[in-house]
């Protein structure tokens, strides 16, 4: 039940951010935060193994999106440091 609620709330929040033209980094941050919440809920409530809970909570796309946003922020930080 809690896992379904987390999923539904995160979908509505992501749709709200998309329709309000928010930045991609905010959308991916919400996706990552909801994946962490799902991971914790699956570990504690359903007693899944850590590996199963991880792969059920974090999809391949969310992991790739988090890596891409991290690279983007690091590049942006390097450019601003070079301009100083």
N, C-alpha and C positions, 0 to 999 in steps of 0.2 A: 504494500500500500504506500509506504513512504517513498519507495523507489519510483513508483508511478507518479507521485506528486512532484518529486524533484524533476523528473523528466518533463512533465507537463508545464511546470513553472519555467523551466529553462527554455523550452520551445517558445512559449509566449514572450519571454523576455528577449530572446534572440529575434523573433519576428518584430517586436516593438522597436528594437534597435535598428533593424533593417529598414522598416518603414519610416523611421525618423531620420534616416540618412546619417547614422552614427558612423564613426570610424571603424575600420576593419579590426583594429587592435582591441577595441572595446568588445566587439562581438566575439572574438576569439578568447578574450579574457573571461567572458561569461561562459563560453563553452568549456574552458578549462576548469573554471570553478565548479560548474555543475558536474563535470567528470570526477573531480575530487570528492564532492559530496556523495555521488553515486558509489564511488569506491569505498568510502568509509561506511556507508549504509550497507553495502553488500558484505563487507567484512564482518560487521557487528550483527546485523539482523539475520542474514541468510546463512551465516557461517560457511561461506565459500572459502576455498583456499585463496591465498594471496595472489597467485598467478591468475586464477580464474576470475577473481574479482577485478584485477587490473585490466585484463583483456576484455571483460564485459563492460567495464566502465569507460575505458579510454579506447576509442576506435582509432583506426589507422589515420583517418583524416584529422582527428583532433590532435594527435601526436605530431603529424606533419605541420599542421597549422601553428601549433605552439613553437615548433622549431623555426618556421619561417618568420614568425613575429619576433622571436628572439634575435635572429640574424638581422632583421630589419632595424631593430632598436640598436643593436651593436654597431651597424654601419652608420646609422644616424649619429650616434655618439662619437664615433671616430671622425666623421666629417666636421662636427661642431668643434671638436678638440683641435683639429688641424687648422681651422679658421681663426683660432685665437692667437 
